[in-house]
């Protein structure tokens, strides 16, 4: 199988910290807003992470393609 994940993420550490701070400050609205790179967890779950791309326009995101190992 194939899997595509899109997560909140930025190559800028200060922006990732801002996402985490916002989630902590307003948990009712932003509880799930955490800058996450899912590749280690995907590999642990039996998926082979492949292509990954950072989206810099719009909402900073990381798109990861994975295949079942």
Secondary structure, 3 states (H helix, E strand, C coil): CEEEEEEECCCCHHHHHHHHHHHHHCHHHHCCCCCCCCHHHHHHCCEEEEEEEEECCCCCEEEEEEEEC
